[in-house]
Amino acid sequence: MGQLHSDRSRPLRQATSGRALTPPVADLADLERVLAETSASPLLSDWEVRLLAPREPAPIDLVASARRALQAPHNSPTLAQIARDKRTAVVVISDATRAVPNRLLLPLVLEELRAGGLSESAVTVIVGTGAHRAPTEAELDDLLGRELRDRVHVISHDARGESVLVGRTTSGNEVRVNPAFARAQVRIAIGLVEPHEFAGFTGGRKAVLPGVAAAATILRNHSLGLLSHPRARPGILEGNPIHEEMLEAARRAGLHFIVNVVLDRALRPLAIAAGDPDAAHRELTRFVQGYARLSPPADLQAVTQAPDVIVTGPGQPLDCNLYQSIKALVAVEPWAARDTTTILLSRCWDGTGSRDMLAPFAAGVTPAQVLRSLARDYTVEKDHAYFVARFLARSPSVVAYCPGVDQEDLRRIGFAPAASVADALRMAMGRVRRRPLGRRTRPIAIFLASPQRSLLQPWLTEHLVQPPYPPRGEQ
């Protein structure tokens, strides 16, 4: 049986993008600093302010831990043993929205394949984009570096391109995957494990579905009916129909081996596991669950049903666009009530990230109307339109400082655009002043950086109204 490798040593310094960022976009690059400074604002002198985060383990020496993980894989032969007498291999990596340290991990995987007799010329690297756009040349350089790109053949998955049928799931979903993945004799994935808004956790089986799957396969797995399932939530695997179908699809497609990591909020490695896609992934999800749970402060729960203001943002790399930034809202949903104002801070240097996400929103529509329209007209990237509408149905006050997004687009989806962090704070405070304090003596503001990396425990859920979902007959 393999071991979880999480020894504590020197941290990895994560390579950052060479992309030039201009103010005010660059001002949000260090979200932790922004939240710390804002939480100390004189504007909040009469407020109860909490800057919260889970206590993360110490970082590890990634290369040393990865070598040990590759030599003691979970429930699997080593990669060198798997590669013996094989002629071709494929390695799936994530796109730029996942901060996977590919530059360190891929050479170690290639080294293992060489030990099994597979040269680098026999290896294809697929960027598993799922249904999203292909990476740019600059993003590919960030993901792999020029030296690695010159050593191996690199392609980007196109979910709308050619695909190969490799089986069907129990529910009847056709598992269609990238032809290069299907043809390879050894199939490997490198990825990241952290909470996911509807699949429970990222990593593992997600390299296949959605990573290298066809658009039709992804659409059925990400359907509105499955998104609205009560078990399709961050941190939940058991009974989660989306996760279960992803795992089944990975088995049908023949994913042999994974190398997955866990990162902290500063993108430093905390743990790594390798081996069987389910066993290694499960080991890391248990690791994350061991430290990432974040409960509301007990003293605040005693005096109120929810915070008055939540200040949050996804941080890097999910702050690339609005589509990815919505994951921060999903993460704070357990703490947001009808009278809570949530401030979303995100650079969004790549704009909205999806025009499909905006399509269901029109002037004057309510969240309930958006949910009903999605039941009639749904595409893969409208999944985050569903999450926006679900959040607003529960907690309708969102102020957004997203300098890379047109303010009209923010208004369209029901957010109030702000011109700066300070402006967002003033707007939120103005909304709270119109509310009675009740049992609390001062308004309460919670600051949470990158909440999608945490598992927020409910804030007095018996007092909160459950979000509406489309009628079952319309899903």
N, C-alpha and C positions, 0 to 999 in steps of 0.2 A: 504494500500500500504506500502511496506517495505521502510526502509530508508537506504541510503548509510552510513556506519559507518567508519568514517575517523578522529576521534578525535585525537588530538595531545598530546602525553604523552611520557612516557619513551620508548626507543627502545627495541626491542627484540634482544638478542644476539644469532645469528644463530649458531647452533652446527656445528662444522667442522669435516671432516673425520679424523679418526685416522690413515689413510694410511701414511706410511713413504715415503716422497719424497726426492730424492737425487738430488743435483745440477747436471746439470743446470735446471732440471725441476722445482725444488722448487723456483728458482729465479724468475719465472713468476707468482707465486701464488698471489702476490699482484700487479695486473696489473695496477691499478691506480697509485701506487707509481712508478712502472717502467716507465710509460708514463710521469709522472711529472718529474722524474729525466732525462729521455732521452730528453725531450723537452728543458731542460736547458743545454744540452750538448754544450761545446765550438765549436764542429763541426758545429753547426747551428748559430754561432754568426753573420753571414752575411745573414741570412734567416729571413723571416717574419714567425713567429711561433705562432700558436694558439692552446691552450689546451681547448677543448670545451666539454660541457655537458649540458643537460637541467637542469633547476632549479627544483629540486624535492621537494615535500612537506615534512613536518616533519614526522618522524615515529610515529606510534600509539602504544598504549598498546594493544597488539593483543588479549590476553585472555579476557579482559574486553569488547573490541569491538566485539569479536566473540560471546560472550554471548548475547549481545544486538542484534546482527544480527540474531542469532538463534531464538530469541523471537519475532522479527519483520521481518519475511522473506518477500522477494519480491514476490507478486502475488502468494502466496502459504500458505497452512496451515503450522503450525509448524511441525517439525520432530516428536515430541511426538504425535501429532494428526494423522499424516500419519501412524505411527507405531501401532496405536491402533487396536487390534484384528488381527494383523499380526503375522506370526510365524517365518519368516526368513528375513534377510536383507543382502545386500551386499554394501560395500564401496569401490569405485575405487580410488586408489591413483596413482600419477605419479611415474615414475622410477627416477633413480639417476640424470638424466639430467635436472630435475626441482627442484629447491631449496624450495619446499613446506614445511612449518613448520608442518609436520604431527604429530610430537610428542606432540604439543600443541593443534592442532585442532581435531585429532581423539578422544582423551578422552572426549572432549566436545560433539562430535557427539554421542559417546557411551552413555554419560549421558542423552542426549535427548531421545535416543532409549529406555533406561531403564525406563524413565518417561512415555513412551508410552506402556510399558509392554514387551519390547524385551530385553532379557538378552544377555550378551556378547557371550554366547555359541551359540546363534542363528545368529551371525554376521560373515560373511566372508569378509576379505579384499583382494581385487585383485589388484596386481601391474599392472597397465595398460601400458604394454610395447609396444603396437602397434605391428609393424613388427620387432622390435628390440630384442636383446637378453634379457634373463632373468637376473635379478640382482643377484650378488654374495651374499654370506652370509654376507660379510662385508658391502656391500651396503644396504642390508636389515636392518642390525643393525643401519646404518646411517639414514635410512629412518624412522624407527619406534622405535628403541631402544629395548633392550632385554625384558624389562618389558611389553611393549605393545605386542610384538610378543608372549609372553607367555599367554596373556589374550585372544587373538582372533586368529582365524584360518586365516592364510595368504597363498595365492597362487599367482603364477605369470602367467599372461596370455601367451598363446602360440598361435600365429596367425595361425600357421600351424597345430594345433591340432583340436580336435572336436569342432564343432560350431553348433549353432541352428539358423534356418531361422526365423526371426521375422517380415519380411515384405520386401517391395521393395520401393525404392525411385521413384520419378517422372520420373527420367531419366532411370529407369529400373535396377539400381544397387541393387542386393540382399543384404539385411542387415542381415548378419550372425554374431552372437556374441558368446562370451564365455558362455558355458552352465550354469555355476554357476551364472552368471549375469542374464541370461534369466529366471532361475528358481526362483530367489529371489522375494519375495513379496514387498520388499521395496528396491529401487535402488538409491544410493547416490553417489556423486563424490566430492572429495576434490581436488582442483587444483589451478593453478597460471594463472593470466591474464597478458600477455605482448605481444608486437607485434610479429607476426609470419610471416615467409618469404613467405608463399603462402595462409595461411588460414585467414589472417588478424590479428587475435589474437589467443593466446593459451587459454586454459581453457574451461569451460562450456561444450559444446557438444563434444569437442575433447576427453573427457573421454571415450566416446562410440566409435567414429570413428575419429582416429584410435585406441584409447586406448584398447578396449576389442573386436575389430572387427576381423573377419577372414581375412587372407591374400588376398583372391580374392576381398573382399569388399574394402580393403584398396587400392589395386592396381588400381582398377577402379576409386576410388576417387582421387588418387594421379597420375592419368594418365598424360602423356606428353601433351595431348591436353588441359587438365584443368590447368596444371602448367603454360602453355604459354598464358593463358587467360590474357588480359590486366588488369583485375580487381583482379587477384590472386596475391596480393601484400601486404606488411606489412601495417597494419592499415586500410585496406579496408574490410568492410563487405557487404555493399549494392552492389548487382550485382556480388558478388564474388561466382562463381559456386561451388567452393570447400567448402567454409563456408556453403552455402545454403544446400548442400547435407549432410554435417555433422550434421547440425541442424535437418534436416528431419530424418536422421538416429537415432538421439538421441530420437526423438519423437516416431518413430516406435518401438524402443527398450524399451521405457517406463522408461527413466531416470526421477525420481521423483523430485530430490532435489540436489542442489549443494551448496558447501561452497568454495568460491574462494577468493584468496588474490591477492594483488598487492605488489611487493617488489621493493625497490630501488636498486641502483647499489651495495650497500654494503649488500644486501640481508636482509634488515630490512623491516618490514611490513609498508605499507603506507595506505592501505584501505582493507576492507573485506566486502563481501556481500553474502547473503545466500537466498535460495528460489528456485523459478522456474528457470530451467536451462537457458532459454533465457532471462528472465527479469533481473535476478541477474547478468548474464554475461554482458548484455548490459550496466548495470549501471557502471560496472567496466571498460568496454572499453571506455565509455565516460569520466571516471575519468582519465584514462591514456592519452587519447587524449588531455585533458585539460592542461597537463604539459609536455608531452614527445616530442612535435613537436620542431624540431631544424632547424632553417634556417641558410643558409650560411651567414657569416659576410658581411654586405652590402658594406663595404669599399673594400673588396677583390673581390666581384662580379663586382665592377666597373672597375677593371683593368685586370681581367682574366676570362676565361670560366670555370676553374676548378683548384683545388690545384695541385701543382707539386708532392707532396708526401702526402699520408694519412697513418698514423701509427695507427694501431688498433688491437683489439683482442677481443674475446668473454668474457674473464674473467670466473670466476667460476659460475655455474658448467659446462658450455658448453665447457670449455677448456679441457674436459676429452679426446676428440679424434678429429681427423681431420674432420670427418663427421659432428659433431656438430659445429665445429669451422667455417665451411663454412657460417654459418648464419651471422657471422660478415661481411663477404664480401657482402652478399646480402643486408645487412642493409646500407652499404656505397655506394652501386651502384649508387644512385642518384647524388653522388658527384664525381664519378670516370669517367674521360674522357680518350680518347685514349692516351694522353701524360702523364697521371697520373701514378705514381708508388705507389702501395699499399703495405705496410709492414704488414704482418699478424704475430702476436705474440701469441702463444698458447702453453701451456705445452704439451697437447696431451699425457698424461701419459698412456692412454689406446690405443695408437697407432692410426691407421687409423680409427678404428671403423666400417669399412665396406670395404670388398674387392670388393663388387659389384660396389662401387663408382669409383674404379680405372679401372674396366674392359674396359670401352669404350675408354680409352686413350692408345694409342700405339705410338711408336717412330715416330715422324714426322707428326702426325695427327694435323690438324688445329681445332680450336673450331667449325667451320662450319661443318667439317667432323664428329666431335663427335656428334653434334646435329642431323645430318642426320642418324648416326648409332643408336642413341637412338630411333629414329622413327621406326627403324626396329626391335630392340632388347632391350626391356625395362623391368626392374624389379623395385620393390618399392624403394630399396636403391640406385638405379641409379638416383633418383630424384636429389641428390646433385651433381652428374656428370653433369646433365643438368645445375644446377646453376653455377658450375665452368666454364663450356663452355660458358654460357651466359655472365658471367662476363668478361672472357678473350676476347670474341668477341667485347666487348665494351671497355675494358681497359686491354690490353694484358700484362702489366708489373706488376707482383706480386713477391715480395721477402718474403720468409717465414722462420721465426725462430720458428720451432716446434720440440723441442728436442726429443719428444717421437716418432717421425715419421722418418722412414728411408729416407735418402736424395734422394735415387733413386725413391722412391714413390712420393716425392715432385716434382722431375724433370719430372716424368711421366705425371703428370697432368698439367704441364706447369708452375710450380712455380720455382723460383730460390732459392735454399736452402742457408741459412746463418748459420754461426757457433755461433753467439751470437747476442744480440740486437745491440751492437755497429757495428758489421759486417754488419747486415741488413741495418743499417742507412747509412753506408759508401757505400754500394752497390747501394742503392736508390739514394743517392746524386750523385754518379758517372753517373748514367743514366740521371739525370736532367741536369748536366753540359753540356751535348751535345745539349741542346735545347736553342733556342733564347729566351730572356726574354720578348720580345714584349713590351706591355704597362706597365708591372709591373717592379718595380725597383729592386726587390729582389725575389728569388724563395720563394714559399709558402709551408709550411708544416703544416698540420692539424693533431692533436692528438685526438683520440676519443676512450675512453674505453667502452667496452660493447655496441656498437652502436645498437645491436639488441633490446635493451631496449628503444631506441629512435625512433622517426619517422622523418627521415631526409627529409626536403623539397628540391625540385629540385634546382640544381645550374645551372641557365641559360640554361634550357633544350632545348631552341630553337636552341642552338649551338651544341647540342650533337646528335650523331647518335644513333638511336634506335637499340637495340640488335637484331640480326637476329633470327628468329624462324624457325623450320622446316616447310616446305610447308604444308598448311592445309590438303592436300590429304594424307600426310604421318603421320599424328598424330593419 
